[in-house]
Amino acid sequence: MKQKKFILDESEIPTQWYNIQAEMPNKPLPPLNPATKEPMSAEDLAHIFSMECSKQELDQENKWIDIPEEVLDKYAFYRSTPLVRAYSLEKALDTPAHIYFKNESTNPLGSHKVNSAIPQCYYCKQEGVTNVTTETGAGQWGAALSYAAKLYGLEAAVYQVKITLQQKPYRSMIMRTFGATVEGSPSMSTRAGKNIITADPTHPGSLGTAISEAVELATTTPGCKYTLGSVLNHVALHQTVIGLEAEKQMAMAGEYPDKVIACFGGGSNFAGLAFPFMRHVFDGTHKDTEFIAAEPNSCPKLTRGKFEYDFGDEAGYTPLLPMYTLGHDFRPANIHAGGLRYHGAGMIISQLIKDGYMHGVDIPQLETFAAGMLFAQTEGIIPAPESCHAIAATIREAQKAKIEGKAPVILFNLSGHGLIDMPSYNSYINGDLTNYTVTDEEIERYLKDVPKV
């Protein structure tokens, strides 16, 4: 048996993030002020975010951005993460494909989210911020942000989507263990939340509602900034440590991926793995690599949404973002992959899809849990429901390879473990979960409220 796990020395951890915007043939369109429809500057964005993150958001010139020394010190606590050859999964599938996964579940927070939480809190602390606030779906980002805030002595307030707060109670307990306050969204603590509840007292919440509440708190509280766990360009930037490590580790394995796969909610873990490899498509050295984003078929913005300027939240507090969207007031089904229940895609990824550099696949909930069960039984790791989408897409590609008689190298991101998601697995095992499908009529209805730009 060949070596199964590939780990870098601490000295090989990337010291710079890769900024794909600098090399994209077509740059992402700018975020717009919703009132004036004019492009927003870093100074405009800094009313919500830290100034440094606002600059990174709009940086289309610098290919490489230095990781601050203090952030590197924190990264060294848990990086590098392993690259693993999934021999047992390959055997179970009887596939000629070579399957590798980047295991982001090994850090103390259990997911990739901490890669951006640390620098965002670092920049806030450097700029004199005292409080940070955010939204979270499944709770992985909320847990990471709560931990990072405590590292830098910041007070954290987290709005967790109400339905996932009920489905995954342990994640809110983790946030509170790190000292954060947690509210189920929509809540009665903000004007946005009150308006949503007044219109629909049974609203289960979404990432759009939680973002509205967090942005409102940030803009009405002195010394407070909003932090985001996905979608935006600076978040994707911070996550590129994943792919930059994976690139070196694939070289250690003596292979290069033909297919790069990750689950997709707003795009952070997908971007983190894919963007460093995508730069070799741009320079022509590996122009045939396929990039696949796996989303729920109950929230299919990549496969059935439209490329439009839209709000990133339900109440319309955010800038207008150019993205594939289902409409900012789209109400996703109560699937157990709470981190993927978001109506829009990140600006960079939306442009890359528009230009044909990557594509999405939508996967039913039951197929994702079946994939997660197989992965757990073969590789010994229980994956987060979000990551199960990437595993399901990988299994599809591996089965296709068997039919076609090909042996592609497949790399996917295991973005987080599912040890806190066992009630979801229990529901699947007991036969209590179902698939959800959105009709064309529903999508058209929600898209009618997208702002006209």
N, C-alpha and C positions, 0 to 999 in steps of 0.2 A: 504493500500500500504506500502510495506517495505521501509526502507531507500534506496534511489536511488543512492546517491553520497557518496563516502568514501574518506576522506581527512586526511592525517597524520598531527600531530603537527610538528612544526619546529624542535623540539628535536628528532623526529623520522626520519628525512632525513638521508639517508645513509652517513656515514663518510668514507667509503672505497668503492672502485670499485672492482667488482668481475672479476678476471682474469681466464677465462675458460681454457686457455692454460695449466695451471698447473694441471688440472684434466682430460684433454682429454685422452682417452685410446691411441689414435694415435695422436701424436703432428703434427701440421702443418709443412710441409716442409719449409725450409728456403728460403727467397728471395735470388736471385743469381745476382752477377755482370754480366751484359750482355756480357762483353768482355772476362772475364776469366771463366765464368760459375761456379765460386766458391761462397760459402755462404758469405753473407755480414755481417759485424760486426756492432755494434751500431755506431762505429766511422765512418764507411763507410756511413751509413744512415744519419749521422749528417751533411754531406755535403749538404743535402737537408732540413732535418727536424731539429727541436730542439733536443739537446742531450737527454733530459729527455724522449721525445716521442720516440726517437730511442731506448732507453733502454726498454721502455715499449713494444715496438713493438716485441722485441725478448725475453721477459721475459716468460719463461716456468716453473719457479720455485715457484713464489710467488702467492698464491691463492688470497690474498687480498692486495690491494695497497691503501695506505692512500691518501685521497683527501686533498690537501693543504688547510690550514685554510682560506686563502684569497679566494680560489675558493668556499669553502663552504659558505662564507659570500655572494658571488655573487649568488650562487644557492638559498640561502634563500630569494632572491628577488621574486622568482617565484615558488619554489618548497615547498611542494609537489604539484604534479598535481593530479587532481581528477581521481578516478576510478568510473565509472558510470555503473549502471545496465540499459540496454537499453530495458526497459519494452515496450515502444511504438513500437519499431522495432519488438520485439518478437510478439506483438499482430498483427501487420500488416502482419507478415509472418505466423501467426497461427502455431507457432512452439513450441514444448515442450522444446526446448533448452533454457538454461539460457545464455544470451549474455551480456558480460561486455566489456567495452572499457576503455583503459587508455588514458586520454585526454591530449595529449602533445601540443594541440593548444592553451592552455590558457595563455602561457607566452607572454610577450610583442612582441617577434619576430615571434610568430605564429607557431612555429614548434619545434621539438626535437633537431634541429641542434645546438642550443646554448649550449647544455650540453657538447659538445666537443670543441666548439669555445672558450669558456672561459678558460679552462685549457690549450689549445694549445697556446693562446696568453699570458697567465700567464707565462708559461715556457719560451716562447721566450723573454719576458721582463726580466725575472730573468737572462737570459743568455746574456743580452746586445744587443739583436736584436733590430733594429730600424724599419724595414719594413717587412711586411708579404704579401704574394701573394697566390692566390688560383684560382680554377676553380669553376663554379657553373652551374647547369643545369636549374632547374626551378627558382632558385634564393633564395631558403630558406637558403642554406648554405652560399651563398654570403652575404645575409643580416645579418645572425648571426655572421659571421666572421668580417664584417665591424663594427658591434656594439661592439664586444669583443675587436677588435683592438683599438677602441676609448677609451674603458675603461682603457686600459693600455698604452695609448699614442703612439701607433704604427701607421705607415702609411700603408694603405691597398690598394692593387691593385687586382682587380677581373676580370677574364676572364669569361664572361657568354656566353654559347652556343648561337650562332647567332639566330637560329630559335626561341629559347625561349625568347631571348631578344625582339624579335618582338611580340611574343605571349603574353608576360607578362611584359609590359613596366614599370608597377608600382614597380616591384621588384628592377629593376636597380635604380629607383628613391629613394627607401628606402636605398640602399647601398650608394648612393651619399649623402643622407641626413646625414648619419653617417660619411661622409668625405672620403669615398673610391673613387678611380677612377675605372671606369668600361669600359671594351672593349668587343665588340662582337667578338666571336671566331668562325672561324679563322679570325685573324686580320693581318694587315700589320706591326704591331709593333714588331714582333719577326721573327726570321729566320724560325722557325717551321711554323708559320702562313703564311708567304709569300710562302713557299714551297707548302703548302696545297692549297692555293688560285691559285697559278700558275698551279698546276696540275688540279684543278677543280674550276674555278671562281664562280660557283654557289653552292659550298659546303655549306650545311645548318649548319654545325658545329655539334659537339658531345662532350660528356664529355672527350673523348679521345683527341680531338684537343685542348680543353681548358686546360687540364692537361699539355699537351706538352708546351703550351705557358707559363703557370704559372711556371713550373719547369725551363724552360729556363731563365725566368726573375730572379728567385731565385738564380740560379747558376751563373749569370753574374752580379748581383748587390751586392755590398758590404753591409754587415749588414742586408741582406734579407734572410728569410727562407720561405719555402713552407709549407702551411698547407692544410690538406685534410679533407673533410667532410664525407667520407665513406670509404669502402673497407678495409682499413688497420686495423691491430690488435689493435693499441692504440686508434683508434676512437671507435671501438666496445667496448673496455674497458670503456671509459668515459661514454658511453651511458647506461651502466648497472645500473645506478641510476634509470632508468625507471622500469626495472623488479624487482629490489630490493624493490622499493616502492610498486609495484603492488603485490608482494608476501605478504607483510604486510596487504595491503588493501583487498586482497582476503580472508585473514584470518578474517578480520573484518566482511566481508560478510558471513563468515561461509562456504566458498566453495573453491575448488581447480580446476584449469582448466584442462579439458580433452584435449582441443585443444588450441594451442597458435598460433595466426596468425598475420602477418604483411606484408605490401607491401615490394617489394624488388627491389632495384636498384643496389647498391654496398653492402648493408647489414647493415647499421648502426642502423636504427630503429628496424629492425628485431632482430639483435643481442642484442640491448639494452633491449628489452622486453623478448626475449627467453632465453638468456644464464643463468640468475639466476634461471629460472625454470628447465633448462636442467641439472643443477648440481644435481637435485634430481632424474633424470634418471640415472646418473652415480652412485649415491650412493644407488640406488634401492628402494628408498622410494616412488617414483611416476614413475615407469619405463614405464607406458603405455601412458604417455602424448604424444600427436601427435603435431609436429611442422610443420607449413605450411607457406611457403614463396610465396607470390602472385606477379608474374611478368607480364609484358605485353606480349601478344603472338607475338608482333612485335619485341621483343628483348628477346628471350627465352633461355638465357644462362644456366639456371638451368635445364630446361626440355629437351633442344636439343643441348646444347653446349658440349664441350669436356673438360676433365680435363687435362690441359697442363700447362707448363710454358709459360707465355706470358707477353708482356709489358702491363703496366697499362695505357699507352697513345698511341696516333697514331704515333708520331714521333720516338718512341723508346728511350726516355730519362730516363724512370724509370727503377728500377731494374726489373728483370724477376720474376714474381710472380706465384706460383702454384695455379691455379684456374680454375673453369669452365669458359670457354670463347667461344665467337663466332669469335674471331680473333680481334687483336687490331685495325685494320682498318675497322672493321665492321661499316657500315653506317646505323644507325637505322632510322626507319620511323619517320615522323614529328608529332608524337602523342603529346597530350597536357599534358601528365605526364612527363614533361621534366626531373625530377629527377630520372626517371627509365630508361633513354635512355643510358645505359652503357653496354659495351660489356662483362665485366667480373664480377665475384663474389669474395668477400673477401676470403682470404686464410683460415681462421678458418672455415667459413661456407662451403667452398668447401670441406674441409676435413670431416666435419660433414655429408654432403650429401653423399660423397663417402663411408662413414662408416655406412650410413643408419639411422642416428639419426634425420633427417629431410628430407623434400622433397619440391619441388616447384610445383606450378600450374601456367599455363599461361592463361591469361584472355583477351578477345577482348576488344578494347577501348569502344565500345558502351555498353557492359555489365557493365563496370566499372562506366560509367556516369549514367546509369539507377540505379545502386546501390547507387551512391552518391545522386541522386535526392530523392530516397526513404528514405535514412538516414536523409537528410535535412528536409523532410516533416514530419518525425516521431519524430526525436530527436531534431530538431531545430538548428542543426549545419551544415553549408555548408562545406564539407570536401575538402581538397586539392585533385586534380586529382590522385596524387600518392596514398593517403590514400584510395581512392575509390576502388583500387585493393584489399586492405585488407577487405573492407566492402563486396565487391562482393564475395570473397572467404568465408567470414563468412556466407553470405546468402546461398551460395551453401551448406555449412555444416548444416545450420539450416533447409533447405528444405530436405536434406537427412535424418536428424533426424526425421522429421515428417513422412517421408515414412517408415522409419525403426521402428518407435514407440519408439525411445530412447530419453533421455533428457540429452544430454551432456552439460557440462559447457564450453562455448567458450569465450576466451579472445582475443581481438584484439587491436592493437595499432592504435589510431587515431593520426598519426604522425604530422599532421598540418591542419590548416583550409584553406578554399579555397576562402576567401573574396577578394583576389587579383587575383583570377583565373576566375572571372565572364565572361570575354570574351570567355573562353573555354566553360563554361556552356551555354552561349548564342548561341554559335555555335552548341552545342548539341541540345538545345531546337529548334533551327531553322532547324534542320535536315542536317546540313552542315558537320558533322563528319562522318568518315567511319572507318571500321576495316582494319587493315593491317596484312598480313600474310607473313612470310618469307618462301621461298621454301627451300627444302633440297639442291638444287643446289647452291643457294646463300650462304648458310651456309658453304658448302664444299669449295666454292671459297674463302671465307674470311679466312677459317681455313688453307688454303694452305700456308699462309704467317706467320703462327705461328712459332717462332724460334724452332729449333730442339735441345733438351737438352737430 
